[in-house]
């Protein structure tokens, strides 16, 4: 490391920016993962509702 306080400050800022960028990438990955899970769960719920509706219709027709 150098004795120049300006250089040291710039190096600290660059390290901080690198940490911020890494954190942003992790957050973006987590958001994408949650969106995929949400889409999958939404589709599964829609399938379950269709199955329940069919069961109700079949039971109503049996009366």
Kinemage of the C-alpha trace (Angstrom):
@kinemage 1
@onewidth
@group {chain A} dominant
@subgroup {mainchain}
@vectorlist {calphas} color= white
{ca unk a 1} P 0.000 0.000 0.000
{ca unk a 2} L 1.168 3.560 -0.565
{ca unk a 3} L 1.547 6.445 1.837
{ca unk a 4} L -0.578 8.730 -0.362
{ca unk a 5} L -3.890 9.300 1.490
{ca unk a 6} L -5.713 9.978 -1.773
{ca unk a 7} L -4.607 6.684 -3.262
{ca unk a 8} L -5.628 4.846 -0.099
{ca unk a 9} L -9.045 6.521 -0.156
{ca unk a 10} L -9.546 5.635 -3.819
{ca unk a 11} L -8.598 2.017 -3.117
{ca unk a 12} L -11.120 1.848 -0.246
{ca unk a 13} L -13.817 3.304 -2.497
{ca unk a 14} L -13.012 0.791 -5.240
{ca unk a 15} L -13.224 -2.108 -2.764
{ca unk a 16} L -16.540 -0.787 -1.464
{ca unk a 17} L -17.901 -0.498 -5.004
{ca unk a 18} L -16.841 -4.078 -5.730
{ca unk a 19} L -18.719 -5.261 -2.605
{ca unk a 20} L -21.811 -3.307 -3.643
{ca unk a 21} L -21.705 -4.794 -7.145
{ca unk a 22} L -21.389 -8.337 -5.753
{ca unk a 23} L -24.310 -7.750 -3.399
{ca unk a 24} L -26.404 -6.473 -6.302
{ca unk a 25} L -25.627 -9.577 -8.340
{ca unk a 26} L -26.594 -11.854 -5.452
{ca unk a 27} L -29.844 -9.956 -4.971
{ca unk a 28} L -30.648 -10.109 -8.704
{ca unk a 29} L -30.081 -13.877 -8.682
{ca unk a 30} L -32.320 -14.278 -5.623
{ca unk a 31} L -35.049 -12.184 -7.252
{ca unk a 32} L -34.908 -14.257 -10.443
{ca unk a 33} L -35.068 -17.437 -8.392
{ca unk a 34} L -38.119 -16.202 -6.475
{ca unk a 35} L -39.851 -15.174 -9.695
{ca unk a 36} L -39.310 -18.653 -11.172
{ca unk a 37} L -40.617 -20.299 -7.989
{ca unk a 38} L -43.641 -17.997 -7.956
{ca unk a 39} L -44.458 -18.813 -11.575
{ca unk a 40} L -44.146 -22.537 -10.908
{ca unk a 41} L -46.291 -22.389 -7.753
{ca unk a 42} L -48.900 -20.259 -9.516
{ca unk a 43} L -49.178 -22.871 -12.277
{ca unk a 44} L -49.469 -25.675 -9.723
{ca unk a 45} L -52.207 -23.787 -7.881
{ca unk a 46} L -54.089 -23.243 -11.143
{ca unk a 47} L -53.870 -26.988 -11.865
{ca unk a 48} L -55.118 -27.787 -8.362
{ca unk a 49} L -58.072 -25.415 -8.745
{ca unk a 50} L -58.991 -26.999 -12.086
{ca unk a 51} L -58.879 -30.438 -10.440
{ca unk a 52} L -61.050 -29.253 -7.532
{ca unk a 53} L -63.530 -27.646 -9.942
{ca unk a 54} L -63.747 -30.914 -11.892
{ca unk a 55} L -64.324 -32.870 -8.685
{ca unk a 56} L -67.059 -30.467 -7.574
{ca unk a 57} L -68.722 -30.627 -10.986
{ca unk a 58} L -68.584 -34.427 -10.973
{ca unk a 59} L -70.048 -34.610 -7.456
{ca unk a 60} L -72.760 -32.081 -8.355
{ca unk a 61} L -73.671 -34.173 -11.391
{ca unk a 62} L -73.948 -37.303 -9.251
{ca unk a 63} L -76.733 -35.779 -7.130
